Amino acid sequence: MSAYEQVAGGSLKLKGVSDKIKKKKQKKNKERELTKVFENVRNFGNSSGEEKPSLKVDKRTKAEIAFMKAKDKKAAEQILERASKTHKERIMEFNRHLDNLTEHFDIPKVSWTK
């Protein structure tokens, strides 16, 4: 008989804590439910084996649609701008930017006591 045969197995038990494990609630996805409803309606009305294209409902507002178009347009312009420059041009532009910056150690010390 070794010393390890006498050890109790299992998880630790804490005093004052109930053994009930709460199950997490799943969030309902409204879009998933809507697509299921649309599929049921389509399948109910269409008893034959023909498939119709799925209905896609766009719930975005006009402002959201305009924002996304502007965002895509700006991203495309930035890609074209970056692709048009060579590596050498990008390095030269970066060096010009660094030359225009003030360095921390270049600022003269200001003292009001003298």
Biopython code that builds the backbone (N, CA, C, O; Angstrom):
import numpy as np
from Bio.PDB.StructureBuilder import StructureBuilder

atoms = [
    (1, "MET", "N", (0.832, -1.193, 0.000)),
    (1, "MET", "CA", (0.000, 0.000, 0.000)),
    (1, "MET", "C", (0.868, 1.245, 0.000)),
    (1, "MET", "O", (1.713, 1.438, 0.874)),
    (2, "SER", "N", (0.645, 2.068, -0.981)),
    (2, "SER", "CA", (1.411, 3.306, -1.032)),
    (2, "SER", "C", (0.588, 4.435, -0.409)),
    (2, "SER", "O", (-0.603, 4.280, -0.139)),
    (3, "ALA", "N", (1.237, 5.549, -0.193)),
    (3, "ALA", "CA", (0.576, 6.687, 0.450)),
    (3, "ALA", "C", (-0.452, 7.335, -0.470)),
    (3, "ALA", "O", (-1.366, 8.007, 0.008)),
    (4, "TYR", "N", (-0.320, 7.145, -1.772)),
    (4, "TYR", "CA", (-1.212, 7.803, -2.713)),
    (4, "TYR", "C", (-2.564, 7.110, -2.837)),
    (4, "TYR", "O", (-3.493, 7.698, -3.390)),
    (5, "GLU", "N", (-2.706, 5.899, -2.349)),
    (5, "GLU", "CA", (-3.979, 5.200, -2.450)),
    (5, "GLU", "C", (-5.010, 5.735, -1.467)),
    (5, "GLU", "O", (-6.204, 5.497, -1.646)),
    (6, "GLN", "N", (-4.585, 6.443, -0.447)),
    (6, "GLN", "CA", (-5.484, 6.959, 0.575)),
    (6, "GLN", "C", (-6.000, 8.367, 0.260)),
    (6, "GLN", "O", (-6.803, 8.904, 1.023)),
    (7, "VAL", "N", (-5.563, 8.965, -0.828)),
    (7, "VAL", "CA", (-5.937, 10.342, -1.165)),
    (7, "VAL", "C", (-7.348, 10.366, -1.734)),
    (7, "VAL", "O", (-7.708, 9.540, -2.571)),
    (8, "ALA", "N", (-8.147, 11.334, -1.263)),
    (8, "ALA", "CA", (-9.508, 11.488, -1.768)),
    (8, "ALA", "C", (-9.460, 12.210, -3.111)),
    (8, "ALA", "O", (-8.714, 13.175, -3.274)),
    (9, "GLY", "N", (-10.240, 11.753, -4.052)),
    (9, "GLY", "CA", (-10.269, 12.355, -5.380)),
    (9, "GLY", "C", (-11.427, 13.320, -5.525)),
    (9, "GLY", "O", (-12.252, 13.449, -4.621)),
    (10, "GLY", "N", (-11.489, 13.980, -6.629)),
    (10, "GLY", "CA", (-12.593, 14.880, -6.909)),
    (10, "GLY", "C", (-12.211, 16.327, -6.706)),
    (10, "GLY", "O", (-11.091, 16.643, -6.306)),
    (11, "SER", "N", (-13.159, 17.200, -6.987)),
    (11, "SER", "CA", (-12.898, 18.630, -6.865)),
    (11, "SER", "C", (-13.018, 19.081, -5.419)),
    (11, "SER", "O", (-13.608, 18.389, -4.589)),
    (12, "LEU", "N", (-12.458, 20.241, -5.125)),
    (12, "LEU", "CA", (-12.511, 20.787, -3.776)),
    (12, "LEU", "C", (-13.905, 21.310, -3.476)),
    (12, "LEU", "O", (-14.578, 21.828, -4.367)),
    (13, "LYS", "N", (-14.335, 21.185, -2.263)),
    (13, "LYS", "CA", (-15.635, 21.678, -1.829)),
    (13, "LYS", "C", (-15.419, 22.887, -0.934)),
    (13, "LYS", "O", (-14.583, 22.848, -0.031)),
    (14, "LEU", "N", (-16.162, 23.957, -1.176)),
    (14, "LEU", "CA", (-16.064, 25.157, -0.365)),
    (14, "LEU", "C", (-17.245, 25.226, 0.588)),
    (14, "LEU", "O", (-18.370, 24.889, 0.219)),
    (15, "LYS", "N", (-16.987, 25.663, 1.813)),
    (15, "LYS", "CA", (-18.055, 25.790, 2.795)),
    (15, "LYS", "C", (-18.935, 26.985, 2.449)),
    (15, "LYS", "O", (-18.431, 28.030, 2.038)),
    (16, "GLY", "N", (-20.215, 26.838, 2.608)),
    (16, "GLY", "CA", (-21.143, 27.937, 2.402)),
    (16, "GLY", "C", (-21.493, 28.185, 0.942)),
    (16, "GLY", "O", (-22.262, 29.101, 0.650)),
    (17, "VAL", "N", (-20.962, 27.411, 0.033)),
    (17, "VAL", "CA", (-21.259, 27.586, -1.384)),
    (17, "VAL", "C", (-22.125, 26.422, -1.826)),
    (17, "VAL", "O", (-21.793, 25.259, -1.599)),
    (18, "SER", "N", (-23.239, 26.753, -2.461)),
    (18, "SER", "CA", (-24.133, 25.686, -2.889)),
    (18, "SER", "C", (-23.534, 24.973, -4.101)),
    (18, "SER", "O", (-22.723, 25.540, -4.832)),
    (19, "ASP", "N", (-23.940, 23.743, -4.296)),
    (19, "ASP", "CA", (-23.422, 22.943, -5.392)),
    (19, "ASP", "C", (-24.176, 23.181, -6.694)),
    (19, "ASP", "O", (-23.846, 22.584, -7.718)),
    (20, "LYS", "N", (-25.194, 24.057, -6.662)),
    (20, "LYS", "CA", (-25.977, 24.306, -7.856)),
    (20, "LYS", "C", (-25.144, 25.107, -8.860)),
    (20, "LYS", "O", (-24.534, 26.119, -8.515)),
    (21, "ILE", "N", (-25.135, 24.644, -10.076)),
    (21, "ILE", "CA", (-24.416, 25.334, -11.147)),
    (21, "ILE", "C", (-25.451, 26.037, -12.012)),
    (21, "ILE", "O", (-26.374, 25.409, -12.531)),
    (22, "LYS", "N", (-25.286, 27.346, -12.159)),
    (22, "LYS", "CA", (-26.229, 28.107, -12.956)),
    (22, "LYS", "C", (-25.870, 27.969, -14.430)),
    (22, "LYS", "O", (-24.713, 28.124, -14.819)),
    (23, "LYS", "N", (-26.864, 27.679, -15.227)),
    (23, "LYS", "CA", (-26.660, 27.545, -16.653)),
    (23, "LYS", "C", (-26.801, 28.927, -17.284)),
    (23, "LYS", "O", (-27.744, 29.660, -16.985)),
    (24, "LYS", "N", (-25.854, 29.279, -18.161)),
    (24, "LYS", "CA", (-25.888, 30.584, -18.799)),
    (24, "LYS", "C", (-27.009, 30.622, -19.825)),
    (24, "LYS", "O", (-27.255, 29.653, -20.544)),
    (25, "LYS", "N", (-27.685, 31.770, -19.874)),
    (25, "LYS", "CA", (-28.747, 31.941, -20.844)),
    (25, "LYS", "C", (-28.139, 32.344, -22.180)),
    (25, "LYS", "O", (-27.208, 33.147, -22.239)),
    (26, "GLN", "N", (-28.676, 31.778, -23.240)),
    (26, "GLN", "CA", (-28.203, 32.149, -24.564)),
    (26, "GLN", "C", (-28.964, 33.369, -25.040)),
    (26, "GLN", "O", (-30.169, 33.501, -24.823)),
    (27, "LYS", "N", (-28.226, 34.268, -25.700)),
    (27, "LYS", "CA", (-28.868, 35.447, -26.257)),
    (27, "LYS", "C", (-29.578, 35.055, -27.549)),
    (27, "LYS", "O", (-29.077, 34.248, -28.332)),
    (28, "LYS", "N", (-30.741, 35.639, -27.752)),
    (28, "LYS", "CA", (-31.491, 35.354, -28.960)),
    (28, "LYS", "C", (-31.003, 36.283, -30.068)),
    (28, "LYS", "O", (-30.814, 37.482, -29.861)),
    (29, "ASN", "N", (-30.812, 35.715, -31.215)),
    (29, "ASN", "CA", (-30.377, 36.491, -32.360)),
    (29, "ASN", "C", (-31.601, 36.794, -33.217)),
    (29, "ASN", "O", (-32.181, 35.895, -33.824)),
    (30, "LYS", "N", (-31.989, 38.072, -33.261)),
    (30, "LYS", "CA", (-33.210, 38.456, -33.960)),
    (30, "LYS", "C", (-33.100, 38.210, -35.457)),
    (30, "LYS", "O", (-34.069, 37.789, -36.089)),
    (31, "GLU", "N", (-31.924, 38.470, -36.032)),
    (31, "GLU", "CA", (-31.766, 38.264, -37.468)),
    (31, "GLU", "C", (-31.920, 36.793, -37.829)),
    (31, "GLU", "O", (-32.519, 36.463, -38.853)),
    (32, "ARG", "N", (-31.384, 35.913, -36.999)),
    (32, "ARG", "CA", (-31.491, 34.480, -37.252)),
    (32, "ARG", "C", (-32.956, 34.057, -37.203)),
    (32, "ARG", "O", (-33.408, 33.254, -38.019)),
    (33, "GLU", "N", (-33.694, 34.607, -36.233)),
    (33, "GLU", "CA", (-35.109, 34.269, -36.126)),
    (33, "GLU", "C", (-35.885, 34.776, -37.340)),
    (33, "GLU", "O", (-36.760, 34.079, -37.853)),
    (34, "LEU", "N", (-35.563, 35.997, -37.804)),
    (34, "LEU", "CA", (-36.246, 36.539, -38.974)),
    (34, "LEU", "C", (-35.967, 35.701, -40.214)),
    (34, "LEU", "O", (-36.874, 35.445, -41.006)),
    (35, "THR", "N", (-34.728, 35.274, -40.389)),
    (35, "THR", "CA", (-34.419, 34.456, -41.560)),
    (35, "THR", "C", (-35.157, 33.125, -41.499)),
    (35, "THR", "O", (-35.594, 32.614, -42.531)),
    (36, "LYS", "N", (-35.302, 32.554, -40.300)),
    (36, "LYS", "CA", (-36.062, 31.310, -40.163)),
    (36, "LYS", "C", (-37.525, 31.529, -40.537)),
    (36, "LYS", "O", (-38.134, 30.690, -41.201)),
    (37, "VAL", "N", (-38.086, 32.661, -40.108)),
    (37, "VAL", "CA", (-39.481, 32.965, -40.427)),
    (37, "VAL", "C", (-39.648, 33.125, -41.931)),
    (37, "VAL", "O", (-40.599, 32.599, -42.509)),
    (38, "PHE", "N", (-38.722, 33.856, -42.576)),
    (38, "PHE", "CA", (-38.800, 34.042, -44.024)),
    (38, "PHE", "C", (-38.687, 32.706, -44.759)),
    (38, "PHE", "O", (-39.397, 32.473, -45.738)),
    (39, "GLU", "N", (-37.799, 31.834, -44.291)),
    (39, "GLU", "CA", (-37.650, 30.527, -44.930)),
    (39, "GLU", "C", (-38.916, 29.696, -44.768)),
    (39, "GLU", "O", (-39.332, 29.008, -45.700)),
    (40, "ASN", "N", (-39.528, 29.756, -43.592)),
    (40, "ASN", "CA", (-40.762, 28.999, -43.362)),
    (40, "ASN", "C", (-41.886, 29.504, -44.254)),
    (40, "ASN", "O", (-42.642, 28.712, -44.816)),
    (41, "VAL", "N", (-41.995, 30.827, -44.385)),
    (41, "VAL", "CA", (-43.042, 31.404, -45.231)),
    (41, "VAL", "C", (-42.798, 31.029, -46.682)),
    (41, "VAL", "O", (-43.734, 30.679, -47.401)),
    (42, "ARG", "N", (-41.555, 31.100, -47.113)),
    (42, "ARG", "CA", (-41.221, 30.787, -48.497)),
    (42, "ARG", "C", (-41.481, 29.302, -48.783)),
    (42, "ARG", "O", (-42.030, 28.953, -49.828)),
    (43, "ASN", "N", (-41.083, 28.438, -47.852)),
    (43, "ASN", "CA", (-41.290, 27.007, -48.049)),
    (43, "ASN", "C", (-42.771, 26.635, -47.988)),
    (43, "ASN", "O", (-43.210, 25.720, -48.685)),
    (44, "PHE", "N", (-43.535, 27.335, -47.162)),
    (44, "PHE", "CA", (-44.963, 27.050, -47.051)),
    (44, "PHE", "C", (-45.678, 27.431, -48.341)),
    (44, "PHE", "O", (-46.509, 26.673, -48.840)),
    (45, "GLY", "N", (-45.357, 28.604, -48.882)),
    (45, "GLY", "CA", (-46.000, 29.061, -50.109)),
    (45, "GLY", "C", (-45.500, 28.318, -51.326)),
    (45, "GLY", "O", (-46.207, 28.233, -52.330)),
    (46, "ASN", "N", (-44.310, 27.784, -51.259)),
    (46, "ASN", "CA", (-43.705, 27.103, -52.390)),
    (46, "ASN", "C", (-43.573, 25.622, -52.055)),
    (46, "ASN", "O", (-42.526, 25.176, -51.586)),
    (47, "SER", "N", (-44.627, 24.871, -52.296)),
    (47, "SER", "CA", (-44.609, 23.459, -51.932)),
    (47, "SER", "C", (-43.806, 22.632, -52.922)),
    (47, "SER", "O", (-43.365, 21.534, -52.585)),
    (48, "SER", "N", (-43.603, 23.139, -54.149)),
    (48, "SER", "CA", (-42.808, 22.390, -55.123)),
    (48, "SER", "C", (-41.328, 22.535, -54.793)),
    (48, "SER", "O", (-40.968, 23.295, -53.894)),
    (49, "GLY", "N", (-40.475, 21.824, -55.501)),
    (49, "GLY", "CA", (-39.050, 21.789, -55.201)),
    (49, "GLY", "C", (-38.279, 22.996, -55.713)),
    (49, "GLY", "O", (-37.054, 23.015, -55.595)),
    (50, "GLU", "N", (-38.939, 24.006, -56.277)),
    (50, "GLU", "CA", (-38.239, 25.169, -56.822)),
    (50, "GLU", "C", (-37.715, 26.054, -55.696)),
    (50, "GLU", "O", (-38.375, 26.240, -54.674)),
    (51, "GLU", "N", (-36.527, 26.590, -55.901)),
    (51, "GLU", "CA", (-35.915, 27.489, -54.914)),
    (51, "GLU", "C", (-35.956, 28.914, -55.443)),
    (51, "GLU", "O", (-35.569, 29.163, -56.585)),
    (52, "LYS", "N", (-36.409, 29.831, -54.642)),
    (52, "LYS", "CA", (-36.377, 31.250, -54.981)),
    (52, "LYS", "C", (-35.172, 31.874, -54.290)),
    (52, "LYS", "O", (-34.708, 31.363, -53.271)),
    (53, "PRO", "N", (-34.666, 32.964, -54.831)),
    (53, "PRO", "CA", (-33.545, 33.618, -54.147)),
    (53, "PRO", "C", (-33.972, 34.113, -52.769)),
    (53, "PRO", "O", (-35.110, 34.539, -52.571)),
    (54, "SER", "N", (-33.048, 34.051, -51.833)),
    (54, "SER", "CA", (-33.376, 34.421, -50.453)),
    (54, "SER", "C", (-33.648, 35.920, -50.348)),
    (54, "SER", "O", (-33.071, 36.723, -51.081)),
    (55, "LEU", "N", (-34.523, 36.273, -49.439)),
    (55, "LEU", "CA", (-34.855, 37.668, -49.208)),
    (55, "LEU", "C", (-33.836, 38.271, -48.258)),
    (55, "LEU", "O", (-33.616, 37.758, -47.161)),
    (56, "LYS", "N", (-33.218, 39.358, -48.685)),
    (56, "LYS", "CA", (-32.247, 40.030, -47.836)),
    (56, "LYS", "C", (-32.822, 41.389, -47.459)),
    (56, "LYS", "O", (-33.050, 42.245, -48.314)),
    (57, "VAL", "N", (-33.048, 41.566, -46.179)),
    (57, "VAL", "CA", (-33.629, 42.801, -45.684)),
    (57, "VAL", "C", (-32.505, 43.687, -45.165)),
    (57, "VAL", "O", (-31.743, 43.292, -44.283)),
    (58, "ASP", "N", (-32.412, 44.896, -45.727)),
    (58, "ASP", "CA", (-31.388, 45.841, -45.296)),
    (58, "ASP", "C", (-32.009, 46.749, -44.246)),
    (58, "ASP", "O", (-32.906, 47.536, -44.548)),
    (59, "LYS", "N", (-31.527, 46.635, -43.009)),
    (59, "LYS", "CA", (-32.102, 47.393, -41.901)),
    (59, "LYS", "C", (-31.333, 48.673, -41.608)),
    (59, "LYS", "O", (-31.622, 49.364, -40.631)),
    (60, "ARG", "N", (-30.352, 48.992, -42.453)),
    (60, "ARG", "CA", (-29.551, 50.188, -42.197)),
    (60, "ARG", "C", (-30.314, 51.443, -42.617)),
    (60, "ARG", "O", (-31.141, 51.410, -43.528)),
    (61, "THR", "N", (-30.021, 52.538, -41.938)),
    (61, "THR", "CA", (-30.645, 53.810, -42.290)),
    (61, "THR", "C", (-29.913, 54.421, -43.473)),
    (61, "THR", "O", (-28.857, 53.935, -43.880)),
    (62, "LYS", "N", (-30.478, 55.486, -44.021)),
    (62, "LYS", "CA", (-29.844, 56.166, -45.155)),
    (62, "LYS", "C", (-28.491, 56.732, -44.754)),
    (62, "LYS", "O", (-27.539, 56.701, -45.535)),
    (63, "ALA", "N", (-28.412, 57.248, -43.540)),
    (63, "ALA", "CA", (-27.151, 57.810, -43.062)),
    (63, "ALA", "C", (-26.087, 56.718, -42.927)),
    (63, "ALA", "O", (-24.922, 56.941, -43.259)),
    (64, "GLU", "N", (-26.483, 55.548, -42.444)),
    (64, "GLU", "CA", (-25.527, 54.446, -42.313)),
    (64, "GLU", "C", (-25.032, 53.979, -43.677)),
    (64, "GLU", "O", (-23.849, 53.683, -43.846)),
    (65, "ILE", "N", (-25.936, 53.913, -44.643)),
    (65, "ILE", "CA", (-25.552, 53.500, -45.992)),
    (65, "ILE", "C", (-24.595, 54.517, -46.602)),
    (65, "ILE", "O", (-23.595, 54.143, -47.214)),
    (66, "ALA", "N", (-24.903, 55.817, -46.433)),
    (66, "ALA", "CA", (-24.029, 56.866, -46.960)),
    (66, "ALA", "C", (-22.667, 56.826, -46.280)),
    (66, "ALA", "O", (-21.640, 57.012, -46.933)),
    (67, "PHE", "N", (-22.655, 56.586, -44.977)),
    (67, "PHE", "CA", (-21.390, 56.507, -44.243)),
    (67, "PHE", "C", (-20.539, 55.355, -44.751)),
    (67, "PHE", "O", (-19.335, 55.512, -44.951)),
    (68, "MET", "N", (-21.157, 54.195, -44.961)),
    (68, "MET", "CA", (-20.404, 53.037, -45.444)),
    (68, "MET", "C", (-19.857, 53.276, -46.850)),
    (68, "MET", "O", (-18.736, 52.868, -47.154)),
    (69, "LYS", "N", (-20.644, 53.938, -47.717)),
    (69, "LYS", "CA", (-20.154, 54.248, -49.063)),
    (69, "LYS", "C", (-18.962, 55.191, -49.000)),
    (69, "LYS", "O", (-17.970, 54.990, -49.700)),
    (70, "ALA", "N", (-19.055, 56.230, -48.155)),
    (70, "ALA", "CA", (-17.955, 57.183, -48.023)),
    (70, "ALA", "C", (-16.722, 56.504, -47.443)),
    (70, "ALA", "O", (-15.598, 56.787, -47.860)),
    (71, "LYS", "N", (-16.930, 55.617, -46.489)),
    (71, "LYS", "CA", (-15.815, 54.893, -45.871)),
    (71, "LYS", "C", (-15.107, 54.008, -46.893)),
    (71, "LYS", "O", (-13.878, 53.970, -46.943)),
    (72, "ASP", "N", (-15.886, 53.298, -47.707)),
    (72, "ASP", "CA", (-15.303, 52.441, -48.737)),
    (72, "ASP", "C", (-14.553, 53.260, -49.780)),
    (72, "ASP", "O", (-13.477, 52.868, -50.233)),
    (73, "LYS", "N", (-15.130, 54.407, -50.157)),
    (73, "LYS", "CA", (-14.491, 55.271, -51.149)),
    (73, "LYS", "C", (-13.163, 55.804, -50.618)),
    (73, "LYS", "O", (-12.164, 55.820, -51.337)),
    (74, "LYS", "N", (-13.153, 56.239, -49.360)),
    (74, "LYS", "CA", (-11.925, 56.768, -48.758)),
    (74, "LYS", "C", (-10.867, 55.675, -48.647)),
    (74, "LYS", "O", (-9.686, 55.929, -48.885)),
    (75, "ALA", "N", (-11.278, 54.467, -48.288)),
    (75, "ALA", "CA", (-10.330, 53.357, -48.183)),
    (75, "ALA", "C", (-9.726, 53.033, -49.546)),
    (75, "ALA", "O", (-8.531, 52.757, -49.646)),
    (76, "ALA", "N", (-10.546, 53.065, -50.596)),
    (76, "ALA", "CA", (-10.040, 52.794, -51.942)),
    (76, "ALA", "C", (-9.043, 53.867, -52.372)),
    (76, "ALA", "O", (-8.022, 53.555, -52.983)),
    (77, "GLU", "N", (-9.335, 55.135, -52.054)),
    (77, "GLU", "CA", (-8.416, 56.225, -52.394)),
    (77, "GLU", "C", (-7.090, 56.072, -51.660)),
    (77, "GLU", "O", (-6.029, 56.298, -52.241)),
    (78, "GLN", "N", (-7.143, 55.689, -50.386)),
    (78, "GLN", "CA", (-5.909, 55.504, -49.620)),
    (78, "GLN", "C", (-5.080, 54.361, -50.183)),
    (78, "GLN", "O", (-3.852, 54.445, -50.215)),
    (79, "ILE", "N", (-5.727, 53.308, -50.621)),
    (79, "ILE", "CA", (-5.000, 52.179, -51.203)),
    (79, "ILE", "C", (-4.313, 52.610, -52.489)),
    (79, "ILE", "O", (-3.151, 52.277, -52.719)),
    (80, "LEU", "N", (-5.034, 53.355, -53.332)),
    (80, "LEU", "CA", (-4.435, 53.830, -54.579)),
    (80, "LEU", "C", (-3.276, 54.779, -54.310)),
    (80, "LEU", "O", (-2.261, 54.736, -55.005)),
    (81, "GLU", "N", (-3.424, 55.643, -53.296)),
    (81, "GLU", "CA", (-2.364, 56.590, -52.961)),
    (81, "GLU", "C", (-1.117, 55.855, -52.470)),
    (81, "GLU", "O", (0.002, 56.199, -52.854)),
    (82, "ARG", "N", (-1.308, 54.857, -51.632)),
    (82, "ARG", "CA", (-0.164, 54.102, -51.116)),
    (82, "ARG", "C", (0.490, 53.277, -52.213)),
    (82, "ARG", "O", (1.711, 53.125, -52.239)),
    (83, "ALA", "N", (-0.318, 52.748, -53.111)),
    (83, "ALA", "CA", (0.233, 51.911, -54.175)),
    (83, "ALA", "C", (0.988, 52.735, -55.210)),
    (83, "ALA", "O", (1.876, 52.211, -55.883)),
    (84, "SER", "N", (0.651, 54.017, -55.350)),
    (84, "SER", "CA", (1.286, 54.847, -56.372)),
    (84, "SER", "C", (2.687, 55.286, -55.973)),
    (84, "SER", "O", (3.502, 55.585, -56.847)),
    (85, "LYS", "N", (2.993, 55.333, -54.677)),
    (85, "LYS", "CA", (4.306, 55.785, -54.218)),
    (85, "LYS", "C", (5.287, 54.621, -54.168)),
    (85, "LYS", "O", (4.934, 53.495, -53.817)),
    (86, "THR", "N", (6.527, 54.925, -54.529)),
    (86, "THR", "CA", (7.575, 53.922, -54.396)),
    (86, "THR", "C", (8.102, 53.951, -52.969)),
    (86, "THR", "O", (7.774, 54.843, -52.186)),
    (87, "HIS", "N", (8.917, 52.966, -52.648)),
    (87, "HIS", "CA", (9.494, 52.899, -51.306)),
    (87, "HIS", "C", (10.374, 54.118, -51.044)),
    (87, "HIS", "O", (10.367, 54.680, -49.949)),
    (88, "LYS", "N", (11.119, 54.513, -52.050)),
    (88, "LYS", "CA", (12.020, 55.665, -51.905)),
    (88, "LYS", "C", (11.225, 56.939, -51.620)),
    (88, "LYS", "O", (11.624, 57.740, -50.775)),
    (89, "GLU", "N", (10.109, 57.132, -52.317)),
    (89, "GLU", "CA", (9.270, 58.315, -52.092)),
    (89, "GLU", "C", (8.685, 58.306, -50.685)),
    (89, "GLU", "O", (8.617, 59.350, -50.035)),
    (90, "ARG", "N", (8.263, 57.139, -50.210)),
    (90, "ARG", "CA", (7.721, 57.068, -48.853)),
    (90, "ARG", "C", (8.780, 57.402, -47.814)),
    (90, "ARG", "O", (8.488, 58.082, -46.830)),
    (91, "ILE", "N", (10.012, 56.931, -48.020)),
    (91, "ILE", "CA", (11.099, 57.225, -47.091)),
    (91, "ILE", "C", (11.416, 58.714, -47.097)),
    (91, "ILE", "O", (11.634, 59.307, -46.041)),
    (92, "MET", "N", (11.441, 59.321, -48.283)),
    (92, "MET", "CA", (11.729, 60.764, -48.373)),
    (92, "MET", "C", (10.644, 61.576, -47.671)),
    (92, "MET", "O", (10.948, 62.541, -46.970)),
    (93, "GLU", "N", (9.379, 61.190, -47.856)),
    (93, "GLU", "CA", (8.277, 61.895, -47.202)),
    (93, "GLU", "C", (8.357, 61.735, -45.686)),
    (93, "GLU", "O", (8.102, 62.689, -44.951)),
    (94, "PHE", "N", (8.705, 60.555, -45.216)),
    (94, "PHE", "CA", (8.838, 60.315, -43.781)),
    (94, "PHE", "C", (9.976, 61.149, -43.199)),
    (94, "PHE", "O", (9.841, 61.708, -42.110)),
    (95, "ASN", "N", (11.087, 61.237, -43.911)),
    (95, "ASN", "CA", (12.216, 62.048, -43.440)),
    (95, "ASN", "C", (11.848, 63.528, -43.379)),
    (95, "ASN", "O", (12.243, 64.228, -42.446)),
    (96, "ARG", "N", (11.084, 64.014, -44.379)),
    (96, "ARG", "CA", (10.619, 65.412, -44.340)),
    (96, "ARG", "C", (9.734, 65.647, -43.123)),
    (96, "ARG", "O", (9.829, 66.687, -42.471)),
    (97, "HIS", "N", (8.885, 64.691, -42.821)),
    (97, "HIS", "CA", (8.004, 64.801, -41.659)),
    (97, "HIS", "C", (8.822, 64.861, -40.371)),
    (97, "HIS", "O", (8.529, 65.659, -39.481)),
    (98, "LEU", "N", (9.851, 64.014, -40.274)),
    (98, "LEU", "CA", (10.693, 64.015, -39.078)),
    (98, "LEU", "C", (11.478, 65.317, -38.947)),
    (98, "LEU", "O", (11.709, 65.788, -37.833)),
    (99, "ASP", "N", (11.888, 65.901, -40.072)),
    (99, "ASP", "CA", (12.615, 67.174, -40.024)),
    (99, "ASP", "C", (11.731, 68.303, -39.510)),
    (99, "ASP", "O", (12.221, 69.225, -38.857)),
    (100, "ASN", "N", (10.446, 68.241, -39.795)),
    (100, "ASN", "CA", (9.528, 69.302, -39.364)),
    (100, "ASN", "C", (9.155, 69.197, -37.892)),
    (100, "ASN", "O", (8.706, 70.180, -37.302)),
    (101, "LEU", "N", (9.329, 68.034, -37.292)),
    (101, "LEU", "CA", (8.981, 67.859, -35.887)),
    (101, "LEU", "C", (10.017, 68.519, -34.991)),
    (101, "LEU", "O", (11.207, 68.543, -35.303)),
    (102, "THR", "N", (9.540, 69.055, -33.868)),
    (102, "THR", "CA", (10.477, 69.580, -32.879)),
    (102, "THR", "C", (10.875, 68.439, -31.967)),
    (102, "THR", "O", (10.048, 67.613, -31.579)),
    (103, "GLU", "N", (12.135, 68.406, -31.636)),
    (103, "GLU", "CA", (12.612, 67.352, -30.756)),
    (103, "GLU", "C", (12.536, 67.810, -29.316)),
    (103, "GLU", "O", (12.578, 69.006, -29.028)),
    (104, "HIS", "N", (12.424, 66.872, -28.434)),
    (104, "HIS", "CA", (12.285, 67.177, -27.014)),
    (104, "HIS", "C", (13.513, 67.921, -26.486)),
    (104, "HIS", "O", (13.385, 68.826, -25.661)),
    (105, "PHE", "N", (14.681, 67.547, -26.954)),
    (105, "PHE", "CA", (15.910, 68.123, -26.419)),
    (105, "PHE", "C", (16.265, 69.452, -27.079)),
    (105, "PHE", "O", (17.162, 70.141, -26.593)),
    (106, "ASP", "N", (15.597, 69.841, -28.166)),
    (106, "ASP", "CA", (15.888, 71.105, -28.841)),
    (106, "ASP", "C", (15.218, 72.289, -28.172)),
    (106, "ASP", "O", (15.608, 73.428, -28.428)),
    (107, "ILE", "N", (14.230, 72.066, -27.328)),
    (107, "ILE", "CA", (13.502, 73.164, -26.704)),
    (107, "ILE", "C", (14.383, 73.771, -25.619)),
    (107, "ILE", "O", (14.834, 73.058, -24.721)),
    (108, "PRO", "N", (14.636, 75.084, -25.689)),
    (108, "PRO", "CA", (15.505, 75.697, -24.670)),
    (108, "PRO", "C", (14.821, 75.719, -23.306)),
    (108, "PRO", "O", (13.597, 75.788, -23.202)),
    (109, "LYS", "N", (15.633, 75.658, -22.286)),
    (109, "LYS", "CA", (15.114, 75.656, -20.926)),
    (109, "LYS", "C", (14.707, 77.075, -20.549)),
    (109, "LYS", "O", (15.482, 78.015, -20.722)),
    (110, "VAL", "N", (13.513, 77.225, -20.045)),
    (110, "VAL", "CA", (13.006, 78.536, -19.656)),
    (110, "VAL", "C", (13.038, 78.611, -18.141)),
    (110, "VAL", "O", (12.519, 77.740, -17.443)),
    (111, "SER", "N", (13.665, 79.683, -17.645)),
    (111, "SER", "CA", (13.752, 79.848, -16.200)),
    (111, "SER", "C", (13.361, 81.267, -15.847)),
    (111, "SER", "O", (13.877, 82.211, -16.444)),
    (112, "TRP", "N", (12.465, 81.441, -14.894)),
    (112, "TRP", "CA", (12.009, 82.766, -14.486)),
    (112, "TRP", "C", (12.812, 83.291, -13.299)),
    (112, "TRP", "O", (12.599, 84.421, -12.860)),
    (113, "THR", "N", (13.720, 82.491, -12.786)),
    (113, "THR", "CA", (14.462, 82.924, -11.602)),
    (113, "THR", "C", (15.655, 83.795, -11.947)),
    (113, "THR", "O", (16.158, 84.476, -11.053)),
    (114, "LYS", "N", (16.141, 83.824, -13.172)),
    (114, "LYS", "CA", (17.328, 84.604, -13.530)),
    (114, "LYS", "C", (16.973, 85.929, -14.115)),
    (114, "LYS", "O", (17.860, 86.705, -14.468)),
]
sb = StructureBuilder()
sb.init_structure("model")
sb.init_model(0)
sb.init_chain("A")
sb.init_seg("    ")
for serial, (resi, resn, name, xyz) in enumerate(atoms, 1):
    if name == "N":
        sb.init_residue(resn, " ", resi, " ")
    sb.init_atom(name, np.array(xyz, "f"), 0.0, 1.0, " ", f" {name:<3s}", serial, name[0])
structure = sb.get_structure()
